[in-house]
């Protein structure tokens, strides 16, 4: 995952409502949940939920599929795992100590 993509993903997750939506969808797993169920379980007004889902879909964290009159939301577990891997990819490699700057002889 590129740094700019990761920044977009984590920016979307920096909001309490969007984080709650995604956590609920992760609990639901691959089956996902209809928008109405998300709204009822989290007690979010429809317009607010639509706004936050748009951000999660835009960041690639949620897929939506229309089934008749119902819209089903599913977590993109592959994208979520990519974001976690991005954070951990250099875990415990250590950090070199900075080299002291040399003063210019004046």
C-alpha positions in Angstrom: 0.0 0.0 0.0 1.3 3.4 -0.9 1.7 6.1 1.7 -1.0 8.4 0.2 -3.5 5.5 0.1 -2.7 4.5 3.7 -3.2 8.2 4.7 -6.6 8.2 3.1 -7.6 5.0 4.7 -6.5 6.1 8.2 -8.1 9.5 7.8 -11.4 7.9 7.2 -10.9 5.8 10.3 -10.1 8.9 12.4 -13.8 9.5 12.9 -15.7 7.8 15.7 -18.8 7.1 13.6 -16.9 5.7 10.6 -14.8 3.6 12.9 -18.0 2.2 14.6 -19.6 1.4 11.2 -16.5 -0.5 10.1 -16.2 -2.4 13.3 -19.8 -3.4 13.1 -19.3 -4.6 9.5 -16.2 -6.5 10.5 -18.3 -8.3 13.2 -20.9 -9.1 10.5 -18.1 -10.6 8.3 -18.4 -11.4 4.6 -22.2 -11.5 4.8 -22.2 -7.8 5.6 -25.3 -5.8 6.7 -28.0 -3.9 4.9 -27.9 -0.1 5.4 -31.1 -0.2 7.5 -29.6 -2.7 9.9 -26.4 -0.5 10.3 -28.6 2.5 11.0 -30.8 0.7 13.6 -27.8 -0.9 15.4 -25.8 2.3 15.6 -28.8 4.7 15.9 -27.4 7.0 13.2 -29.7 9.3 11.1 -30.0 8.1 7.5 -28.3 11.2 6.0 -25.4 11.0 8.5 -24.9 7.3 7.8 -25.0 7.9 4.0 -22.2 10.6 4.5 -20.0 8.3 6.5 -20.5 5.2 4.3 -19.6 7.4 1.2 -16.2 8.1 2.9 -15.6 4.4 3.8 -16.6 3.3 0.3 -14.3 6.0 -1.2 -11.4 4.8 0.8 -12.0 1.2 -0.4 -12.9 -0.1 3.1 -16.5 -1.0 2.3 -18.2 -2.4 -0.7 -21.9 -1.8 -1.4 -24.1 -4.1 -3.4 -27.7 -3.3 -4.4 -30.0 -6.2 -4.0 -33.5 -5.2 -5.1 -34.4 -2.2 -2.9 -31.8 -3.1 -0.3 -28.2 -2.0 -0.2 -25.8 -4.5 1.4 -22.6 -3.2 2.9 -19.6 -5.5 3.3 -16.2 -4.8 4.8 -13.2 -5.0 2.4 -11.1 -7.2 4.7 -8.3 -7.4 2.1 -8.0 -3.6 2.2 -8.2 -3.5 6.0 -5.4 -6.1 6.2 -3.3 -4.2 3.7 -3.6 -1.1 5.9 -2.5 -3.1 9.0 0.4 -4.6 7.0 1.4 -1.1 6.0 1.8 -0.1 9.6 3.7 -3.3 10.5 5.9 -3.7 7.5 9.0 -2.3 9.2 8.2 -3.4 12.7 11.1 -3.9 15.0 13.8 -3.3 12.3 15.4 -0.6 14.5 16.2 3.0 13.8 19.7 4.2 13.2 21.0 6.9 15.4 21.3 10.2 13.6 24.8 11.2 12.6 25.9 14.5 14.2 25.9 17.5 11.9 29.3 19.0 11.2 29.6 22.7 11.8 30.9 24.8 9.0 34.3 26.2 9.7 33.9 29.9 9.5 
